[in-house]
Structure formats: C-alpha cells, structure tokens
Amino acid sequence: MTAIIVSDTAAPPESTQPDFTARFWGVRGSIASPGPDTLRYGGNTPCVEVRCGDALLILDAGTGIRPLGEALVREALVRQGATDIDLLLTHSHLDHICGLPFFAPAFHAGSRLRISAGHLEPGRTIRSVLQCMMASPLFPVPVEIFRADCSFHDFVAGETLHPKPGVTVRTGRLNHPDGATGYRVEFAGRSLCYVTDTEHPAEGRDAAVVELARGADLLIYDSTYTDAEYPAHAGWGHSTWQEALRVAEAAGVGRAVIFHHDPKRTDDELDAIAAAAEAARPGTIVAREGMVLAP
C-alpha cells in the first residue's frame, strides 16, 4: 500500500485521520534553525508522532517535542484522560533529546512515559545519559522533577519491541558516531520505517537498512546532504536525499520521505530538492512540520 498525505497542516480534521499516521513536529538535524528562511518547512529538530489506533509512539525528542507536548496536554484535557506514551530514541545526541526537559506531559501526574533506546554501549543506560543532560551545570533541574510515571528501557538494536497490543517495532543498528537505532513500526498490515542519523557505505547500499525498510509503505530517511555535498562530510554519520531514493528503490518502499534537513538548508533550496526528488522518484516527499502522512 502506498503512503498518502493526510494533511499538510498542523491540525487536520479528526474525522479524516486514518488509524495509522505519522505527524512531523521537527524535521531539522544538528541544531534548531528558526528564521525567515525556514518558515515553510520548519526549524525544529527531530520529533515524529506516530498514532497506531489508540497507541501513541514518539520518535525522538528534539525541539519539536515541545509543541507536541503542549498539543498532547490540550488533548488530554479535552478527553479527560491520562496520556500514555512510548518515546523511542534513535540516539542521544543533543539534537534528538534536548526537547525532553520541555515536554509538558512529563510534568503531569497521571501521564505515563516509557523512554527506550537501543544504541548505547554496555554499561551505559538511557536514564543515566538523560540524567547527565539534566544536571548542573548543564541544566537547573534533574530528571526526578518529572511528575509523570516515567520508566526507562534499554535494549540492543536488532531486537523486536511490542510497545502495545497489535503494534510491532523492529529495530536495527545504524552507522552513526556513538551509535543509533533505526525503527520499523508495523500496525494493521502497514509499516513505516524511521532511519535517521545514518551514513551510507562508499559502495552499494547499506544491507541492514535495506532489510529493515524492505516493503515498507513509508521510509523516513536521513537526507542531510546532497550527493555533491557529501564528500566534504564523509564520516560525519549522515546521508543524502539521493541515497534515500536509492534505498527506497532497493527495498521496494512505497514512498520515501526526505528528513533531517541540514540547518543551513533554506525553504527555497528544499523546494528545489522536492522538485528534483519528484522527478527522480514520483511520490517522494520532503518532510515539513505539521505534515501528516498515513503509511
């Protein structure tokens, strides 16, 4: 099944939402980049909200998780229920975790928040990493200030997770400094693959990434650079939008999504990439904040 665009705005009508959606709250890499040149695509760092029926998964906790958290609190007030969240982190570089201390549901008693990561070397835990970030002199309050029912879970990339009944999350190791994890979320016979912060090999495709993405309806892929820019950044742990299309073809993916934009990339430059990508592989999308896709 080919992924479809549900909405290109931040608030699609509830009645039109399929039961399996991905909403983009942050699409930039490395550092937030607000300003007039990034208004249309957005300047927040990675955060994607995935709805699988009643289950809520969040992929990464960049600066985009702050407005997502505010929306979730409003939603909880309307339905007068607790927020139950599985937060899956690709890795713990700052652009993917720095929004967590500003995530409103974490401060609400009654909310449940499970934070999982699979990239850390033995002896380290995601709780200890987040405690380091939220500690003096880097941050004024510790993780313990969270009032929600928070739990921390470490796994090994390659394991299969089952966060909720009917939801399967397959994982795989990515090629990135300090490690990173790719996720494949499967629900109701459909699938989306989230592969960000990974560097492709010098020759051929990354076999592990192709296998993780094989037959997925939607592939969200690290497209920080162009092929022309990449040689100057080899070894930095990122890929290109052209490689996103090559991986999508090799894996038989329904629709590729260009993601993790370079913070220097302007809206006009992203428009040009969108046109080139559409010509090369029709249906390819350049991720923008507020966009909602259905696998």
C-alpha positions in Angstrom: 0.0 0.0 0.0 1.4 3.4 -0.9 1.6 6.0 1.8 -0.7 9.0 1.4 -0.7 12.6 2.5 -3.5 13.2 5.1 -2.7 16.8 5.7 -0.1 19.5 5.1 -1.2 21.5 8.1 -0.7 21.1 11.8 -4.3 20.3 12.6 -6.2 18.0 10.2 -9.8 17.3 11.0 -10.2 14.4 13.4 -12.7 12.7 11.2 -10.2 12.4 8.3 -7.4 10.8 10.3 -6.6 7.2 9.4 -5.8 4.9 12.3 -2.1 4.8 11.4 -0.4 8.2 11.0 2.9 10.0 11.3 2.9 13.7 12.1 6.1 15.7 11.8 6.9 18.1 14.6 10.6 18.6 13.9 12.4 17.9 10.7 15.9 19.5 11.0 19.1 18.0 12.1 22.0 19.1 14.3 20.6 22.3 15.7 17.3 24.2 15.6 17.2 26.8 12.9 14.4 29.3 13.3 14.2 32.2 11.0 12.6 33.7 7.8 14.3 31.2 5.5 12.9 28.1 7.3 9.3 29.1 8.0 7.7 26.8 5.4 9.5 23.6 6.3 10.2 24.3 9.9 13.3 24.7 12.1 12.7 22.3 15.0 15.0 19.2 15.4 13.7 15.7 15.1 10.4 14.6 16.5 7.7 12.4 14.8 4.4 11.5 16.4 3.1 8.1 15.3 -0.5 7.0 16.1 -1.4 3.3 15.8 -5.0 3.3 16.7 -5.1 4.3 20.4 -1.4 3.8 20.8 0.9 6.8 20.8 4.6 6.4 19.9 7.0 9.3 19.6 10.2 9.0 17.6 12.9 11.2 19.1 12.8 14.2 21.4 14.3 17.1 19.6 13.0 20.6 20.0 9.8 19.6 18.1 8.6 17.6 21.1 7.9 20.8 23.0 4.9 21.9 20.8 3.8 18.2 20.5 3.7 18.1 24.3 1.5 21.2 24.5 -0.9 19.6 22.0 -1.0 16.4 24.0 -1.8 18.2 27.2 -4.7 20.0 25.4 -5.9 16.7 24.0 -5.8 15.1 27.5 -7.8 18.0 29.0 -10.5 17.6 26.3 -10.9 13.8 26.8 -10.2 14.0 30.5 -7.8 11.0 30.3 -4.2 10.2 31.0 -1.6 10.4 28.3 0.2 7.1 27.7 3.4 7.5 25.6 6.2 5.3 24.3 9.2 7.5 23.4 11.7 5.7 21.1 15.0 7.5 20.8 17.3 6.8 17.8 20.3 8.0 19.9 21.3 10.6 22.5 23.0 13.3 20.5 21.6 16.6 21.7 19.5 17.5 18.7 17.5 14.3 19.4 17.0 14.7 23.1 17.2 18.4 24.0 13.4 18.9 23.9 12.7 16.4 26.6 13.1 18.7 29.6 10.4 20.9 28.0 7.9 18.1 27.2 4.7 19.1 29.1 3.3 15.5 29.7 6.4 14.6 31.6 5.4 17.1 34.3 1.8 15.9 34.6 1.0 13.4 37.3 -1.1 10.6 35.8 0.7 10.6 32.5 2.8 7.5 31.6 6.0 7.9 29.7 8.2 5.0 28.7 11.6 6.1 27.2 13.5 3.5 25.2 16.9 3.4 23.4 19.0 0.7 21.8 22.2 2.4 20.8 24.2 2.6 24.0 27.3 0.5 24.7 27.2 -1.9 27.7 27.5 -0.2 31.0 25.5 2.9 29.9 21.8 3.4 30.2 19.4 5.9 28.7 18.4 7.0 32.2 22.0 7.9 33.1 22.6 9.7 29.8 19.4 11.9 30.4 20.4 12.4 34.0 23.8 13.8 32.7 22.0 16.2 30.4 19.6 17.4 33.1 22.2 18.1 35.7 24.3 21.1 36.9 25.9 22.9 35.2 24.1 22.0 32.0 20.5 22.2 33.3 19.0 23.5 36.5 16.6 20.6 37.4 17.1 16.8 37.3 15.1 14.1 35.6 13.5 13.4 39.0 11.4 16.6 38.6 9.2 14.7 36.1 5.8 14.0 37.8 4.6 11.5 35.2 5.1 7.8 35.8 8.4 7.6 33.9 10.3 4.4 33.1 13.5 3.9 31.2 14.2 0.9 29.0 17.4 -0.2 27.3 17.5 -2.8 24.5 20.0 -3.9 21.9 19.4 -2.7 18.3 18.2 -5.6 16.4 15.6 -6.6 19.0 11.9 -6.5 18.2 9.7 -4.5 20.6 6.0 -4.8 21.3 5.0 -1.5 23.0 1.2 -2.0 22.6 -1.0 -4.9 21.5 -1.1 -5.0 17.8 2.0 -2.8 17.4 5.3 -4.3 16.4 8.5 -2.3 16.3 11.5 -3.8 14.6 14.9 -2.2 15.2 18.3 -2.1 13.6 21.7 -0.6 14.2 22.6 2.4 12.1 26.0 3.8 11.1 26.5 6.9 13.2 29.1 8.1 15.7 28.2 6.8 19.2 25.6 4.5 17.6 22.0 5.0 16.6 18.9 2.8 16.1 16.5 2.6 13.1 12.9 1.8 13.8 10.2 0.0 11.7 6.7 0.4 13.1 4.2 -2.2 11.9 0.4 -1.9 12.6 -2.7 -3.1 10.9 -0.9 -4.6 7.9 1.1 -1.4 7.2 4.5 -0.2 8.1 6.7 2.9 8.4 10.5 2.9 8.7 12.4 5.7 10.5 16.0 5.7 9.6 17.7 8.9 10.6 21.3 9.7 11.5 23.0 7.1 9.4 25.8 7.2 6.8 25.6 5.1 3.7 28.6 3.0 2.6 31.0 4.2 -0.1 29.8 1.4 -2.4 26.4 -0.1 -2.7 23.5 0.2 -0.2 23.6 -0.5 3.5 22.2 -4.0 3.6 20.9 -3.7 7.1 19.0 -0.5 6.3 17.6 -2.1 3.1 16.4 -5.1 5.1 14.8 -3.0 7.8 13.0 -0.9 5.2 12.1 -3.8 2.8 8.5 -3.4 1.6 7.7 -0.6 4.0 4.9 1.7 3.0 6.8 4.8 4.2 10.5 5.4 4.6 11.6 8.4 6.6 15.4 8.8 5.8 18.3 10.9 6.9 18.9 13.3 3.9 21.1 15.9 5.5 23.3 16.3 2.4 23.1 16.2 -1.3 25.4 13.8 -3.2 27.5 16.8 -4.3 27.9 18.0 -0.6 28.5 14.6 0.9 32.3 14.1 0.1 33.2 17.1 2.3 31.2 15.5 5.2 32.2 11.8 4.9 32.5 10.2 8.3 30.0 12.7 10.0 27.3 10.0 10.1 24.8 11.3 7.7 23.4 10.5 4.3 21.9 12.2 1.2 18.4 12.7 -0.3 19.6 10.8 -3.4 20.6 7.9 -1.3 17.1 8.0 0.3 15.7 7.3 -3.2 18.2 4.6 -3.9 17.5 2.8 -0.6 13.7 3.1 -1.3 14.2 1.5 -4.7 16.4 -1.3 -3.4 13.9 -2.0 -0.6 10.7 -1.7 -2.6 9.4 1.1 -0.4 6.1 2.7 -1.2 7.0 6.3 -0.5 10.3 8.0 0.6 10.4 11.0 2.9 13.4 13.3 2.9 14.1 14.2 6.5 16.7 15.6 8.9 17.4 18.7 6.8 20.7 20.5 7.1 20.1 23.5 9.4 21.5 25.8 6.7 19.1 24.5 4.1 16.6 27.2 3.1 13.0 26.7 2.2 13.8 27.6 -1.4 16.6 25.0 -1.5 14.2 22.4 -0.1 11.7 23.3 -2.8 14.3 22.6 -5.4 15.2 19.3 -3.8 11.5 18.4 -3.7 11.1 19.0 -7.4 14.3 17.0 -8.2 13.2 14.1 -6.0 9.7 14.1 -7.5 11.2 13.9 -11.0 13.6 11.1 -9.9 11.0 9.0 -7.9 7.5 10.3 -8.2 5.7 10.5 -4.8 8.8 11.4 -2.8 8.1 13.9 -0.1 10.3 16.5 1.6 9.2 16.5 5.3 7.8 19.7 6.8 6.5 20.5 10.2 2.8 19.9 10.5 2.6 17.3 7.7 0.6 14.2 8.5 1.2 11.0 6.5 -0.6 7.7 6.5 1.5 4.6 5.7 
